[in-house]
Amino acid sequence: MLAAAVTPVLLFIAFLLLLLVSLSVPITKTIYLFQLVANVSSGILESGASGSVKFGVWGYCFSGVDVSGISSTYYLEKP
């Protein structure tokens, strides 16, 4: 008896969550599960690298890597 009353409510909640996940990809890019940021530097050679990856519902987004050396700076992107 209780299961018959709870089932429509749970189905509606599941529908709302699926709708949120499906619409969050094309409409907003800010909904992600977590972000991994890496900053590495070396004081001896005055060089460093930094980059970030955002892990979302449908996959991941790689922002690229900034690499700086003694006299030059490079930006590496995902091909």
mmCIF file of the C-alpha atoms, coordinates in Angstrom:
data_MODEL
# 
_entry.id   MODEL 
# 
loop_
_atom_site.group_PDB 
_atom_site.id 
_atom_site.type_symbol 
_atom_site.label_atom_id 
_atom_site.label_alt_id 
_atom_site.label_comp_id 
_atom_site.label_asym_id 
_atom_site.label_entity_id 
_atom_site.label_seq_id 
_atom_site.pdbx_PDB_ins_code 
_atom_site.Cartn_x 
_atom_site.Cartn_y 
_atom_site.Cartn_z 
_atom_site.occupancy 
_atom_site.B_iso_or_equiv 
_atom_site.pdbx_formal_charge 
_atom_site.auth_seq_id 
_atom_site.auth_comp_id 
_atom_site.auth_asym_id 
_atom_site.auth_atom_id 
_atom_site.pdbx_PDB_model_num 
ATOM 1  C CA . MET A 1 1  ? 0.000  0.000  0.000   1.00 0.00 ? 1  MET A CA 1 
ATOM 2  C CA . LEU A 1 2  ? 2.803  2.417  0.894   1.00 0.00 ? 2  LEU A CA 1 
ATOM 3  C CA . ALA A 1 3  ? 4.744  1.448  -2.230  1.00 0.00 ? 3  ALA A CA 1 
ATOM 4  C CA . ALA A 1 4  ? 1.805  2.377  -4.446  1.00 0.00 ? 4  ALA A CA 1 
ATOM 5  C CA . ALA A 1 5  ? 1.700  5.863  -2.909  1.00 0.00 ? 5  ALA A CA 1 
ATOM 6  C CA . VAL A 1 6  ? 5.452  6.490  -3.002  1.00 0.00 ? 6  VAL A CA 1 
ATOM 7  C CA . THR A 1 7  ? 6.129  5.229  -6.549  1.00 0.00 ? 7  THR A CA 1 
ATOM 8  C CA . PRO A 1 8  ? 4.672  8.242  -8.446  1.00 0.00 ? 8  PRO A CA 1 
ATOM 9  C CA . VAL A 1 9  ? 6.565  10.660 -6.205  1.00 0.00 ? 9  VAL A CA 1 
ATOM 10 C CA . LEU A 1 10 ? 9.867  8.872  -6.760  1.00 0.00 ? 10 LEU A CA 1 
ATOM 11 C CA . LEU A 1 11 ? 9.277  8.717  -10.515 1.00 0.00 ? 11 LEU A CA 1 
ATOM 12 C CA . PHE A 1 12 ? 8.585  12.460 -10.603 1.00 0.00 ? 12 PHE A CA 1 
ATOM 13 C CA . ILE A 1 13 ? 11.765 13.195 -8.621  1.00 0.00 ? 13 ILE A CA 1 
ATOM 14 C CA . ALA A 1 14 ? 13.744 10.949 -10.986 1.00 0.00 ? 14 ALA A CA 1 
ATOM 15 C CA . PHE A 1 15 ? 12.248 12.798 -13.964 1.00 0.00 ? 15 PHE A CA 1 
ATOM 16 C CA . LEU A 1 16 ? 13.246 16.181 -12.524 1.00 0.00 ? 16 LEU A CA 1 
ATOM 17 C CA . LEU A 1 17 ? 16.818 15.029 -11.891 1.00 0.00 ? 17 LEU A CA 1 
ATOM 18 C CA . LEU A 1 18 ? 17.109 13.603 -15.406 1.00 0.00 ? 18 LEU A CA 1 
ATOM 19 C CA . LEU A 1 19 ? 15.760 16.855 -16.821 1.00 0.00 ? 19 LEU A CA 1 
ATOM 20 C CA . LEU A 1 20 ? 18.303 18.874 -14.830 1.00 0.00 ? 20 LEU A CA 1 
ATOM 21 C CA . VAL A 1 21 ? 21.176 16.720 -16.056 1.00 0.00 ? 21 VAL A CA 1 
ATOM 22 C CA . SER A 1 22 ? 20.034 16.779 -19.675 1.00 0.00 ? 22 SER A CA 1 
ATOM 23 C CA . LEU A 1 23 ? 19.500 20.541 -19.809 1.00 0.00 ? 23 LEU A CA 1 
ATOM 24 C CA . SER A 1 24 ? 22.618 21.499 -17.883 1.00 0.00 ? 24 SER A CA 1 
ATOM 25 C CA . VAL A 1 25 ? 24.929 20.538 -20.761 1.00 0.00 ? 25 VAL A CA 1 
ATOM 26 C CA . PRO A 1 26 ? 23.703 22.805 -23.585 1.00 0.00 ? 26 PRO A CA 1 
ATOM 27 C CA . ILE A 1 27 ? 22.361 25.667 -21.450 1.00 0.00 ? 27 ILE A CA 1 
ATOM 28 C CA . THR A 1 28 ? 24.915 26.178 -18.679 1.00 0.00 ? 28 THR A CA 1 
ATOM 29 C CA . LYS A 1 29 ? 28.544 25.158 -18.642 1.00 0.00 ? 29 LYS A CA 1 
ATOM 30 C CA . THR A 1 30 ? 29.062 25.821 -14.927 1.00 0.00 ? 30 THR A CA 1 
ATOM 31 C CA . ILE A 1 31 ? 27.440 22.684 -13.530 1.00 0.00 ? 31 ILE A CA 1 
ATOM 32 C CA . TYR A 1 32 ? 30.220 20.177 -12.955 1.00 0.00 ? 32 TYR A CA 1 
ATOM 33 C CA . LEU A 1 33 ? 30.976 17.580 -10.329 1.00 0.00 ? 33 LEU A CA 1 
ATOM 34 C CA . PHE A 1 34 ? 34.482 18.710 -9.456  1.00 0.00 ? 34 PHE A CA 1 
ATOM 35 C CA . GLN A 1 35 ? 37.467 20.578 -10.897 1.00 0.00 ? 35 GLN A CA 1 
ATOM 36 C CA . LEU A 1 36 ? 41.090 19.483 -10.788 1.00 0.00 ? 36 LEU A CA 1 
ATOM 37 C CA . VAL A 1 37 ? 43.639 22.319 -10.963 1.00 0.00 ? 37 VAL A CA 1 
ATOM 38 C CA . ALA A 1 38 ? 47.392 21.814 -11.134 1.00 0.00 ? 38 ALA A CA 1 
ATOM 39 C CA . ASN A 1 39 ? 50.059 24.502 -10.757 1.00 0.00 ? 39 ASN A CA 1 
ATOM 40 C CA . VAL A 1 40 ? 53.675 23.396 -10.844 1.00 0.00 ? 40 VAL A CA 1 
ATOM 41 C CA . SER A 1 41 ? 56.624 25.784 -10.664 1.00 0.00 ? 41 SER A CA 1 
ATOM 42 C CA . SER A 1 42 ? 60.356 25.581 -10.331 1.00 0.00 ? 42 SER A CA 1 
ATOM 43 C CA . GLY A 1 43 ? 62.310 28.384 -8.712  1.00 0.00 ? 43 GLY A CA 1 
ATOM 44 C CA . ILE A 1 44 ? 65.684 27.201 -9.967  1.00 0.00 ? 44 ILE A CA 1 
ATOM 45 C CA . LEU A 1 45 ? 64.841 27.349 -13.670 1.00 0.00 ? 45 LEU A CA 1 
ATOM 46 C CA . GLU A 1 46 ? 62.110 29.989 -13.315 1.00 0.00 ? 46 GLU A CA 1 
ATOM 47 C CA . SER A 1 47 ? 59.668 27.760 -15.174 1.00 0.00 ? 47 SER A CA 1 
ATOM 48 C CA . GLY A 1 48 ? 56.236 26.393 -14.498 1.00 0.00 ? 48 GLY A CA 1 
ATOM 49 C CA . ALA A 1 49 ? 53.102 24.763 -15.835 1.00 0.00 ? 49 ALA A CA 1 
ATOM 50 C CA . SER A 1 50 ? 49.436 25.079 -14.970 1.00 0.00 ? 50 SER A CA 1 
ATOM 51 C CA . GLY A 1 51 ? 46.191 23.580 -16.199 1.00 0.00 ? 51 GLY A CA 1 
ATOM 52 C CA . SER A 1 52 ? 42.761 22.415 -15.157 1.00 0.00 ? 52 SER A CA 1 
ATOM 53 C CA . VAL A 1 53 ? 40.224 19.706 -15.893 1.00 0.00 ? 53 VAL A CA 1 
ATOM 54 C CA . LYS A 1 54 ? 36.498 19.924 -15.073 1.00 0.00 ? 54 LYS A CA 1 
ATOM 55 C CA . PHE A 1 55 ? 34.648 16.639 -14.604 1.00 0.00 ? 55 PHE A CA 1 
ATOM 56 C CA . GLY A 1 56 ? 30.946 16.927 -15.331 1.00 0.00 ? 56 GLY A CA 1 
ATOM 57 C CA . VAL A 1 57 ? 27.938 14.736 -15.776 1.00 0.00 ? 57 VAL A CA 1 
ATOM 58 C CA . TRP A 1 58 ? 28.624 13.746 -19.395 1.00 0.00 ? 58 TRP A CA 1 
ATOM 59 C CA . GLY A 1 59 ? 32.444 13.765 -19.374 1.00 0.00 ? 59 GLY A CA 1 
ATOM 60 C CA . TYR A 1 60 ? 35.370 16.091 -18.816 1.00 0.00 ? 60 TYR A CA 1 
ATOM 61 C CA . CYS A 1 61 ? 36.581 19.441 -20.146 1.00 0.00 ? 61 CYS A CA 1 
ATOM 62 C CA . PHE A 1 62 ? 40.314 20.019 -20.522 1.00 0.00 ? 62 PHE A CA 1 
ATOM 63 C CA . SER A 1 63 ? 41.216 23.712 -20.363 1.00 0.00 ? 63 SER A CA 1 
ATOM 64 C CA . GLY A 1 64 ? 44.724 23.405 -21.743 1.00 0.00 ? 64 GLY A CA 1 
ATOM 65 C CA . VAL A 1 65 ? 48.164 23.706 -20.208 1.00 0.00 ? 65 VAL A CA 1 
ATOM 66 C CA . ASP A 1 66 ? 50.189 26.903 -19.802 1.00 0.00 ? 66 ASP A CA 1 
ATOM 67 C CA . VAL A 1 67 ? 53.910 26.150 -19.884 1.00 0.00 ? 67 VAL A CA 1 
ATOM 68 C CA . SER A 1 68 ? 56.391 28.926 -19.200 1.00 0.00 ? 68 SER A CA 1 
ATOM 69 C CA . GLY A 1 69 ? 60.138 28.637 -19.437 1.00 0.00 ? 69 GLY A CA 1 
ATOM 70 C CA . ILE A 1 70 ? 63.061 30.973 -18.903 1.00 0.00 ? 70 ILE A CA 1 
ATOM 71 C CA . SER A 1 71 ? 62.314 33.169 -21.902 1.00 0.00 ? 71 SER A CA 1 
ATOM 72 C CA . SER A 1 72 ? 59.167 31.805 -23.568 1.00 0.00 ? 72 SER A CA 1 
ATOM 73 C CA . THR A 1 73 ? 55.577 30.828 -22.854 1.00 0.00 ? 73 THR A CA 1 
ATOM 74 C CA . TYR A 1 74 ? 53.571 28.086 -24.564 1.00 0.00 ? 74 TYR A CA 1 
ATOM 75 C CA . TYR A 1 75 ? 49.905 27.175 -24.436 1.00 0.00 ? 75 TYR A CA 1 
ATOM 76 C CA . LEU A 1 76 ? 49.036 23.567 -25.209 1.00 0.00 ? 76 LEU A CA 1 
ATOM 77 C CA . GLU A 1 77 ? 45.476 22.696 -26.206 1.00 0.00 ? 77 GLU A CA 1 
ATOM 78 C CA . LYS A 1 78 ? 43.681 19.412 -26.626 1.00 0.00 ? 78 LYS A CA 1 
ATOM 79 C CA . PRO A 1 79 ? 43.769 18.424 -30.328 1.00 0.00 ? 79 PRO A CA 1 
# 
